[in-house]
Amino acid sequence: MAERYGRPRSVPRMRTVAGQVFLLQLAIVVLLVAAAMVALVLQSRADSEREARNRSVAVAETFAHAPGIEAALKSPDPTAILQPRAEEARKRSGVDFIVVTNTDGIRYTHPLPDRIGKKFVGNLGPALAGGITTEKITGTIGPLVQAVVPVKASDGSVVGLVSAGITIEHVGSVVQDQFPLLFAATGAVLVVTTGGTALVTRRLRRQTHGLGPAEMTRMYEHHDAVLHAVREGVLIVSGDGRLVLANDEARRLLNLPPDVEGCPVTELGLDPLTARLLASGRTATDEVHMIGDRLLAVNQRPTDQDGGPPGSVATLRDTTELRALTGKADVARGRLKLLYDAGTEIGTTLDVARTCEELTEFAAARFADYSTVDLVEEVLRGEEPTAAGGGHDMRRVAFSGRRGDTALYPLGKLIHFVPSTRMGFGIRKGEAVLEPDLTAYTGWQEQDPKRARKLVEHGIHSMIAVPLRARGVILGVVMFWRSEKPEPFEEEDLSLAEELVARAAVSIDNARRYTREHTMAVTLQRSLLPRGVPEQSAIDVAYRYLPAQAGLGGLGGVGGDWFDIIPLPGARVALVVGDVVGHGLHAAATMGRLRTAVHNFSSLDLPPDELLWHLDELVARIDQDETADGTEGSEGVTGATCIYAIYNPVTGLCTMSRAGHLPPVVVHPDGTAVFADVPGGPPLGLGGLPFETLDLQLPEGSRLVLYTDGLIEDRDRDIDDGLALLRETLAAHADRSPDETCEAVLKELLPEHPSDDIALLIGRTRVLDPSRVADWEVPSDPSAVGEVRSAVSRKLAEWGLEEEVFTTELILSELVTNAIRYATGPIRVRLIRDRSLICEVSDHSSTSPHLRQAATMDEGGRGLFLVAQFAERWGTRYTADGKVIWTEQLLPDEEA
């Protein structure tokens, strides 16, 4: 502002108000600071002298009343006794001297030894009378402040005097020591007050813009000219609702008289709504008010927001010329609102058909009277449509409208769009088609002439067809029809329809791609999970697998939970439940790899702890391979748990081991449900720690329950509460079948919206009847082979399996002979009649025989070859004290 009037702002001009105020305040500050400093010096000197008097009296009294003073004064040589004491007391007390005299004023002590024995300088009268006197005199060591105190005997008589004092030079040095602090404090005060004065002056200069009186007058004149020249009305209203200022434009717009200042705004003749707005002083932004034949936009702000006077300022802008455009602006605003709402209401799911239904429902309610969606068949199947999708037949998948009895194609109809029609050509080219007047029959009726006439008869009079295009290919076509609304579709409606369909096409294509991924993942997972319960006699088993709900756990229906029932040799069975963290294709693929690995390891007949150790090694290698791959999207097994149990129906023994999995539940025949205390190993892939096993003897009818964490974990329930609820539910339904128990458990524990997969496996144990098992101990003597054959023949005859005698004798002869020849320790033979006939030969050797092809001239090597030919299956199972070679023979159908 100062530059505008020809003076640089940086040049100080003391003729301004701000400069004069600064000089006046600075002079006052300097005078006040100087006066304060003088007062502080004088006060400090007075305080120091008072402190010297008080200290002298205190030191003199203390020394006069010290023990031994009276005796020293009466001694033959008082100086010898008192001089050292006085000097020591002087140095410790900080006074300049301590003098002891007799009643005649002759000194016994003095800091200067040559003064001892001389007359004391000072007034001794009050002290000899028993009082205390202080005075400022010039003594032998210079000007000083001293105190004289009497030394009284036990009878109260004065036997001597003690004087202590401080020289004026010492007192002055104390004051002088305080000068630096006083000067520093004075300088700091001066700097702070000068800075505050400068800040106040700067603010004043900023408020006055550094202008002098003439400049401020000229500025006011300019502002007044601008205020009355602008084409926008300005009104200033005071805090009590009276008009303070109105410029010329405001007077013209409101038809105000010349002498209107000072009148209440409610008496200006304005309409009540505008008068209330101006009188209230509230904030308003572009509020439109009708005043006379003018449409005014009013903006109002209070004037006291930044410390100004109470009131408000309002501006008035004539918007009468915009009245004709208001309708079109509302229409544009409505269309933007429609597109915004479409983005929130269309595509709420990842289902193609449902997304199409949301599009037709929204369009029929907000844009047209009827709406239909037709899609290419490949899109419905989730497949990638071809670039020529517009030339394919399309199926109607969604319809919505005010009535259902129209002549439009029904849902599910396969529609062939005639290429020669304008609509068929537009769909092929991906271009929208507008038919504003269907009653004119401009060629659109060639698609289906008979149906076209019915459409017109039902009152449908206008149509828009927009191809559904995504990523350059045609997915289908959306049609909008009007019948109830008399206005035909226009070009602006066509643009809106194209934008609406373009947004919906993205959602439909996303749903299509999700459908494809979901179908692939579900197919993969279903191919990896068991498709039924294998035939076995060890347990009565039931299972349930429930996928996570879509949207809460990734791809709904696809997860990493798995289970298995694996028949093992010796009529045994293995139960497995595992959990791979995560959802989607990667979790399903990892689950399949682990399930396959468990099948392979179980074929080696490994105990549970060794099987989990091999599985842990496999997961670690998978992690290393996928981490080392380094390609984008490659990821290892983020976490996997497993529990593996082997049940032997011959002995009723169940051996279990777990890797980071939840403990199983054992439900005894009496209904007692307990968590089996299986030692908890680390999750798969961590390595470094061994796995341990638990052996449980399960009575017949016991239930073994294996499950994954998705069954008991819930965002609204603690895991301990879930485990307790599972145990209570199993105990309450102990008398039900495994399948009924599965249903009861899911009914009690299944969350409303499962966020994780759930695998549940329940097996009710069976025990093989002892009459179906026979065993013998065989001596290590070749002659014992015949005895074994005879015993086996008798047992098979007892079981009614005479047809299997020859084959069984041949197999046992070879296995027992090999054991006698090559093995050590006791040899045992066991027959088990189950779904097949099982022969087992056990010994204490850890060497397993191998099948080989014997040469023509070899005398041996054909035994295991014969065993493999006659037996359905055979193998070796290692035990803690040796091995078991087993074979299985199929039984006749009537005996199986």
ChimeraX attribute file (.defattr): number of C-alpha atoms within 10 A of each C-alpha:
attribute: neighborCount
match mode: 1-to-1
recipient: residues
	/A:1	16
	/A:2	15
	/A:3	12
	/A:4	10
	/A:5	11
	/A:6	8
	/A:7	13
	/A:8	13
	/A:9	14
	/A:10	9
	/A:11	7
	/A:12	11
	/A:13	16
	/A:14	13
	/A:15	12
	/A:16	16
	/A:17	17
	/A:18	25
	/A:19	18
	/A:20	14
	/A:21	17
	/A:22	20
	/A:23	15
	/A:24	11
	/A:25	17
	/A:26	19
	/A:27	12
	/A:28	11
	/A:29	18
	/A:30	16
	/A:31	11
	/A:32	12
	/A:33	18
	/A:34	14
	/A:35	12
	/A:36	14
	/A:37	17
	/A:38	12
	/A:39	12
	/A:40	14
	/A:41	17
	/A:42	13
	/A:43	13
	/A:44	19
	/A:45	19
	/A:46	14
	/A:47	13
	/A:48	19
	/A:49	22
	/A:50	14
	/A:51	13
	/A:52	24
	/A:53	21
	/A:54	15
	/A:55	20
	/A:56	28
	/A:57	23
	/A:58	16
	/A:59	23
	/A:60	29
	/A:61	20
	/A:62	14
	/A:63	22
	/A:64	22
	/A:65	15
	/A:66	11
	/A:67	10
	/A:68	11
	/A:69	23
	/A:70	19
	/A:71	13
	/A:72	15
	/A:73	21
	/A:74	12
	/A:75	12
	/A:76	10
	/A:77	11
	/A:78	20
	/A:79	21
	/A:80	13
	/A:81	18
	/A:82	20
	/A:83	20
	/A:84	12
	/A:85	15
	/A:86	23
	/A:87	18
	/A:88	12
	/A:89	18
	/A:90	21
	/A:91	12
	/A:92	9
	/A:93	15
	/A:94	13
	/A:95	19
	/A:96	19
	/A:97	25
	/A:98	29
	/A:99	24
	/A:100	33
	/A:101	26
	/A:102	21
	/A:103	17
	/A:104	13
	/A:105	20
	/A:106	19
	/A:107	23
	/A:108	28
	/A:109	29
	/A:110	24
	/A:111	16
	/A:112	10
	/A:113	10
	/A:114	9
	/A:115	16
	/A:116	19
	/A:117	15
	/A:118	14
	/A:119	14
	/A:120	22
	/A:121	13
	/A:122	18
	/A:123	15
	/A:124	21
	/A:125	13
	/A:126	14
	/A:127	22
	/A:128	23
	/A:129	11
	/A:130	16
	/A:131	12
	/A:132	18
	/A:133	19
	/A:134	21
	/A:135	14
	/A:136	17
	/A:137	16
	/A:138	15
	/A:139	14
	/A:140	12
	/A:141	13
	/A:142	12
	/A:143	14
	/A:144	21
	/A:145	23
	/A:146	29
	/A:147	29
	/A:148	30
	/A:149	31
	/A:150	29
	/A:151	29
	/A:152	18
	/A:153	13
	/A:154	9
	/A:155	6
	/A:156	9
	/A:157	13
	/A:158	19
	/A:159	20
	/A:160	25
	/A:161	27
	/A:162	29
	/A:163	31
	/A:164	28
	/A:165	28
	/A:166	25
	/A:167	22
	/A:168	19
	/A:169	12
	/A:170	16
	/A:171	20
	/A:172	14
	/A:173	14
	/A:174	15
	/A:175	21
	/A:176	15
	/A:177	10
	/A:178	13
	/A:179	16
	/A:180	11
	/A:181	11
	/A:182	19
	/A:183	12
	/A:184	11
	/A:185	14
	/A:186	17
	/A:187	13
	/A:188	12
	/A:189	15
	/A:190	18
	/A:191	13
	/A:192	12
	/A:193	17
	/A:194	18
	/A:195	13
	/A:196	14
	/A:197	19
	/A:198	19
	/A:199	13
	/A:200	16
	/A:201	20
	/A:202	17
	/A:203	13
	/A:204	17
	/A:205	16
	/A:206	13
	/A:207	11
	/A:208	17
	/A:209	17
	/A:210	24
	/A:211	24
	/A:212	17
	/A:213	12
	/A:214	9
	/A:215	16
	/A:216	15
	/A:217	11
	/A:218	13
	/A:219	16
	/A:220	12
	/A:221	12
	/A:222	11
	/A:223	11
	/A:224	12
	/A:225	12
	/A:226	11
	/A:227	17
	/A:228	16
	/A:229	13
	/A:230	13
	/A:231	14
	/A:232	16
	/A:233	24
	/A:234	23
	/A:235	19
	/A:236	23
	/A:237	27
	/A:238	21
	/A:239	18
	/A:240	13
	/A:241	22
	/A:242	20
	/A:243	24
	/A:244	19
	/A:245	16
	/A:246	24
	/A:247	20
	/A:248	18
	/A:249	22
	/A:250	22
	/A:251	16
	/A:252	12
	/A:253	18
	/A:254	18
	/A:255	14
	/A:256	16
	/A:257	10
	/A:258	9
	/A:259	7
	/A:260	17
	/A:261	16
	/A:262	13
	/A:263	14
	/A:264	18
	/A:265	23
	/A:266	18
	/A:267	10
	/A:268	15
	/A:269	11
	/A:270	17
	/A:271	13
	/A:272	9
	/A:273	11
	/A:274	18
	/A:275	17
	/A:276	15
	/A:277	18
	/A:278	27
	/A:279	20
	/A:280	16
	/A:281	22
	/A:282	14
	/A:283	14
	/A:284	16
	/A:285	12
	/A:286	13
	/A:287	13
	/A:288	17
	/A:289	17
	/A:290	14
	/A:291	15
	/A:292	12
	/A:293	7
	/A:294	16
	/A:295	19
	/A:296	22
	/A:297	18
	/A:298	21
	/A:299	19
	/A:300	22
	/A:301	17
	/A:302	22
	/A:303	18
	/A:304	12
	/A:305	11
	/A:306	7
	/A:307	7
	/A:308	9
	/A:309	12
	/A:310	15
	/A:311	24
	/A:312	25
	/A:313	21
	/A:314	22
	/A:315	20
	/A:316	24
	/A:317	20
	/A:318	18
	/A:319	13
	/A:320	14
	/A:321	10
	/A:322	11
	/A:323	11
	/A:324	9
	/A:325	10
	/A:326	11
	/A:327	11
	/A:328	11
	/A:329	12
	/A:330	11
	/A:331	11
	/A:332	13
	/A:333	11
	/A:334	12
	/A:335	17
	/A:336	13
	/A:337	12
	/A:338	17
	/A:339	16
	/A:340	12
	/A:341	13
	/A:342	20
	/A:343	15
	/A:344	9
	/A:345	15
	/A:346	22
	/A:347	24
	/A:348	13
	/A:349	17
	/A:350	19
	/A:351	20
	/A:352	24
	/A:353	19
	/A:354	18
	/A:355	23
	/A:356	26
	/A:357	21
	/A:358	21
	/A:359	29
	/A:360	27
	/A:361	23
	/A:362	20
	/A:363	25
	/A:364	21
	/A:365	14
	/A:366	13
	/A:367	21
	/A:368	27
	/A:369	21
	/A:370	26
	/A:371	28
	/A:372	27
	/A:373	26
	/A:374	25
	/A:375	28
	/A:376	25
	/A:377	19
	/A:378	16
	/A:379	24
	/A:380	20
	/A:381	15
	/A:382	21
	/A:383	15
	/A:384	16
	/A:385	20
	/A:386	16
	/A:387	13
	/A:388	12
	/A:389	23
	/A:390	28
	/A:391	20
	/A:392	20
	/A:393	16
	/A:394	24
	/A:395	22
	/A:396	23
	/A:397	21
	/A:398	23
	/A:399	24
	/A:400	22
	/A:401	21
	/A:402	14
	/A:403	8
	/A:404	11
	/A:405	9
	/A:406	18
	/A:407	16
	/A:408	16
	/A:409	14
	/A:410	16
	/A:411	14
	/A:412	12
	/A:413	12
	/A:414	17
	/A:415	16
	/A:416	13
	/A:417	21
	/A:418	16
	/A:419	15
	/A:420	13
	/A:421	16
	/A:422	20
	/A:423	26
	/A:424	21
	/A:425	18
	/A:426	18
	/A:427	25
	/A:428	18
	/A:429	14
	/A:430	20
	/A:431	17
	/A:432	22
	/A:433	19
	/A:434	21
	/A:435	23
	/A:436	18
	/A:437	15
	/A:438	23
	/A:439	17
	/A:440	12
	/A:441	14
	/A:442	12
	/A:443	14
	/A:444	19
	/A:445	19
	/A:446	17
	/A:447	19
	/A:448	11
	/A:449	13
	/A:450	11
	/A:451	16
	/A:452	19
	/A:453	16
	/A:454	14
	/A:455	20
	/A:456	19
	/A:457	13
	/A:458	12
	/A:459	16
	/A:460	24
	/A:461	23
	/A:462	23
	/A:463	24
	/A:464	23
	/A:465	26
	/A:466	27
	/A:467	29
	/A:468	29
	/A:469	24
	/A:470	19
	/A:471	10
	/A:472	10
	/A:473	17
	/A:474	26
	/A:475	30
	/A:476	28
	/A:477	24
	/A:478	26
	/A:479	23
	/A:480	25
	/A:481	28
	/A:482	24
	/A:483	19
	/A:484	13
	/A:485	15
	/A:486	11
	/A:487	11
	/A:488	16
	/A:489	23
	/A:490	15
	/A:491	10
	/A:492	11
	/A:493	16
	/A:494	20
	/A:495	13
	/A:496	17
	/A:497	24
	/A:498	20
	/A:499	14
	/A:500	20
	/A:501	24
	/A:502	17
	/A:503	20
	/A:504	24
	/A:505	26
	/A:506	16
	/A:507	24
	/A:508	29
	/A:509	23
	/A:510	19
	/A:511	24
	/A:512	24
	/A:513	20
	/A:514	17
	/A:515	21
	/A:516	18
	/A:517	17
	/A:518	20
	/A:519	17
	/A:520	14
	/A:521	24
	/A:522	21
	/A:523	12
	/A:524	16
	/A:525	24
	/A:526	14
	/A:527	11
	/A:528	17
	/A:529	17
	/A:530	14
	/A:531	9
	/A:532	10
	/A:533	13
	/A:534	13
	/A:535	11
	/A:536	17
	/A:537	17
	/A:538	24
	/A:539	26
	/A:540	17
	/A:541	21
	/A:542	19
	/A:543	22
	/A:544	15
	/A:545	17
	/A:546	19
	/A:547	22
	/A:548	22
	/A:549	18
	/A:550	18
	/A:551	12
	/A:552	12
	/A:553	19
	/A:554	16
	/A:555	23
	/A:556	21
	/A:557	22
	/A:558	31
	/A:559	31
	/A:560	26
	/A:561	32
	/A:562	27
	/A:563	26
	/A:564	22
	/A:565	24
	/A:566	19
	/A:567	20
	/A:568	18
	/A:569	20
	/A:570	24
	/A:571	22
	/A:572	21
	/A:573	22
	/A:574	22
	/A:575	23
	/A:576	23
	/A:577	23
	/A:578	27
	/A:579	28
	/A:580	24
	/A:581	20
	/A:582	22
	/A:583	22
	/A:584	20
	/A:585	20
	/A:586	20
	/A:587	25
	/A:588	26
	/A:589	18
	/A:590	21
	/A:591	26
	/A:592	20
	/A:593	16
	/A:594	22
	/A:595	22
	/A:596	13
	/A:597	16
	/A:598	20
	/A:599	17
	/A:600	12
	/A:601	18
	/A:602	18
	/A:603	16
	/A:604	15
	/A:605	18
	/A:606	15
	/A:607	21
	/A:608	23
	/A:609	23
	/A:610	17
	/A:611	21
	/A:612	27
	/A:613	19
	/A:614	16
	/A:615	21
	/A:616	25
	/A:617	16
	/A:618	17
	/A:619	24
	/A:620	17
	/A:621	15
	/A:622	18
	/A:623	18
	/A:624	15
	/A:625	14
	/A:626	15
	/A:627	14
	/A:628	12
	/A:629	13
	/A:630	10
	/A:631	9
	/A:632	6
	/A:633	8
	/A:634	13
	/A:635	17
	/A:636	21
	/A:637	22
	/A:638	13
	/A:639	16
	/A:640	26
	/A:641	23
	/A:642	27
	/A:643	28
	/A:644	25
	/A:645	24
	/A:646	23
	/A:647	28
	/A:648	24
	/A:649	23
	/A:650	18
	/A:651	14
	/A:652	19
	/A:653	17
	/A:654	20
	/A:655	19
	/A:656	27
	/A:657	27
	/A:658	30
	/A:659	28
	/A:660	19
	/A:661	25
	/A:662	18
	/A:663	23
	/A:664	20
	/A:665	21
	/A:666	25
	/A:667	24
	/A:668	19
	/A:669	17
	/A:670	11
	/A:671	16
	/A:672	15
	/A:673	23
	/A:674	17
	/A:675	16
	/A:676	17
	/A:677	14
	/A:678	21
	/A:679	15
	/A:680	17
	/A:681	22
	/A:682	19
	/A:683	18
	/A:684	26
	/A:685	24
	/A:686	13
	/A:687	15
	/A:688	9
	/A:689	9
	/A:690	12
	/A:691	20
	/A:692	18
	/A:693	20
	/A:694	16
	/A:695	16
	/A:696	16
	/A:697	13
	/A:698	24
	/A:699	17
	/A:700	16
	/A:701	19
	/A:702	23
	/A:703	27
	/A:704	26
	/A:705	26
	/A:706	25
	/A:707	28
	/A:708	27
	/A:709	20
	/A:710	22
	/A:711	24
	/A:712	21
	/A:713	21
	/A:714	20
	/A:715	9
	/A:716	7
	/A:717	11
	/A:718	11
	/A:719	15
	/A:720	11
	/A:721	13
	/A:722	18
	/A:723	20
	/A:724	13
	/A:725	16
	/A:726	20
	/A:727	20
	/A:728	15
	/A:729	19
	/A:730	24
	/A:731	20
	/A:732	15
	/A:733	17
	/A:734	20
	/A:735	14
	/A:736	12
	/A:737	16
	/A:738	22
	/A:739	16
	/A:740	12
	/A:741	21
	/A:742	20
	/A:743	12
	/A:744	17
	/A:745	19
	/A:746	17
	/A:747	11
	/A:748	13
	/A:749	18
	/A:750	17
	/A:751	18
	/A:752	8
	/A:753	12
	/A:754	21
	/A:755	20
	/A:756	30
	/A:757	27
	/A:758	24
	/A:759	23
	/A:760	23
	/A:761	23
	/A:762	24
	/A:763	23
	/A:764	23
	/A:765	23
	/A:766	21
	/A:767	19
	/A:768	20
	/A:769	12
	/A:770	10
	/A:771	9
	/A:772	14
	/A:773	15
	/A:774	16
	/A:775	16
	/A:776	14
	/A:777	14
	/A:778	21
	/A:779	14
	/A:780	18
	/A:781	11
	/A:782	15
	/A:783	10
	/A:784	15
	/A:785	20
	/A:786	12
	/A:787	12
	/A:788	20
	/A:789	20
	/A:790	13
	/A:791	15
	/A:792	22
	/A:793	19
	/A:794	15
	/A:795	18
	/A:796	20
	/A:797	14
	/A:798	10
	/A:799	13
	/A:800	11
	/A:801	17
	/A:802	13
	/A:803	12
	/A:804	17
	/A:805	18
	/A:806	11
	/A:807	15
	/A:808	24
	/A:809	19
	/A:810	15
	/A:811	24
	/A:812	22
	/A:813	18
	/A:814	17
	/A:815	25
	/A:816	28
	/A:817	19
	/A:818	16
	/A:819	25
	/A:820	20
	/A:821	12
	/A:822	12
	/A:823	21
	/A:824	14
	/A:825	15
	/A:826	15
	/A:827	20
	/A:828	18
	/A:829	22
	/A:830	17
	/A:831	22
	/A:832	22
	/A:833	24
	/A:834	21
	/A:835	18
	/A:836	18
	/A:837	23
	/A:838	23
	/A:839	26
	/A:840	25
	/A:841	24
	/A:842	27
	/A:843	25
	/A:844	19
	/A:845	19
	/A:846	16
	/A:847	13
	/A:848	15
	/A:849	14
	/A:850	10
	/A:851	14
	/A:852	11
	/A:853	10
	/A:854	13
	/A:855	10
	/A:856	6
	/A:857	6
	/A:858	9
	/A:859	8
	/A:860	9
	/A:861	14
	/A:862	16
	/A:863	19
	/A:864	20
	/A:865	15
	/A:866	15
	/A:867	22
	/A:868	16
	/A:869	12
	/A:870	17
	/A:871	19
	/A:872	13
	/A:873	15
	/A:874	19
	/A:875	18
	/A:876	21
	/A:877	20
	/A:878	20
	/A:879	16
	/A:880	8
	/A:881	12
	/A:882	17
	/A:883	20
	/A:884	24
	/A:885	20
	/A:886	24
	/A:887	27
	/A:888	24
	/A:889	19
	/A:890	16
	/A:891	16
	/A:892	12
	/A:893	7
	/A:894	5
	/A:895	13
	/A:896	11
